[in-house]
Amino acid sequence: MINLNEAKGIRNYSTIYALPKTVVRVNVEVVKTTYKTGPYYQYAESLLGLTDAIDRDKEFWKITGIKFDTYAIVDTNNVFLVEANNNKVELNLTASGLLESIYSKGESQLLPIDEYKSMSVLNVSDLRSHKLVENENVNFDDVPLPSNVVAKKNEREQATELSKKILTLRDDRSAILVGDGYTETMPGGEALKIMIDKIDLIQEQYISLFKGKVKKETFKYSFDYIPVEPRKITQTIIFRFSEEHGIVDIMDMNGMPMILEIESYENLKNLEKFKKNQEYLKRAAKIKGTANGLFYRIPEMGIVRLLANEDVLMQEKFS
């Protein structure tokens, strides 16, 4: 058996397999709340008595969900060729990358050599986020203004005329509900409900021109990280977050750094010492030639965390 990168040819080899390396994926859900002032917000209190009208446009972002995933990709630096012999070597790999069986009749998960060579490896510096929900502008284009409001020359007159219309709608709604001033031919049941709902909708649209609008949108991002070196604690800035702008560029210092921390249980520490000792003995004995066994990896166990300053936003154990 020999590493593909060291092989001078592949004619004398019958099987190829690769060692896996783990990618940690951080899935983040954020909610953007947009506050939009109405065109007549300055007259909200004086004409309608509204004290909670939005007085300036603003955005507020909040992280609402975090989920960790792990998956394996091919480690192109550790692809191995197995020497041909009289018996076909068939390897099955477990989901975690361990050799499950040899000479098995089960389904093989091996790939042709050309596919290994063409596979791209994800670099930490090339990470990108994936936005699943598109942004939409908040406006008042859906509000149908009455012609007598549009005809007014200035903003104050328009606001005054529209406030009168809102008060009239309130009076009409109350009159319909109590039957005051209406004949017995007033519809009932579902027809009455439709009429009231229509009045409520128009009134809500008109009031929004004074009170403003609040809209919430959900965005989803995914960030991948490949641990490179075995350490007790590994930390990296996986993304930056701002309450004013949401998830921002990794180089934007206005965003708070969100730290991905991987804490190893170091359950393989003694094994690593043993392997180093074996390598030393091999060199001392000047053993040469290809290996007769199969290379494999044992997955490390540990905890993955997402940190904001010193606060732990999410943590999960992996084994």
Buried (B, 14 or more C-beta within 10 A) or exposed (E): BBBBEEBEEEEEBBBBBBBBBBBBBBBBBBBBEBBBBBBBBBBBEEBBEBEEBBEEEEBBBEBEEBEBBEEBBBBBEBBBBBBBEEEEBBBBBBEBBEBBEEEEEEEEEBBEBEEBEEBEEBEEEEBEBEEEEEEEEBEBEEBEBEEEBEEBEEEEEBBBBBBEBBEEBEEBBEEBEEEEEEEEEEEEEEEEEEBBEEBEEBBEBBBBBBBBBEEEBEBBBBBBBBBEEEEEEBBBBBBBBBEEBBBBEBEEEEBBBBBBBBBBBBEBEEEEEEEEEEEEEEEEEEEEEEEEEBEBBEBBEBEBBBBEEEEEBBBEEBE
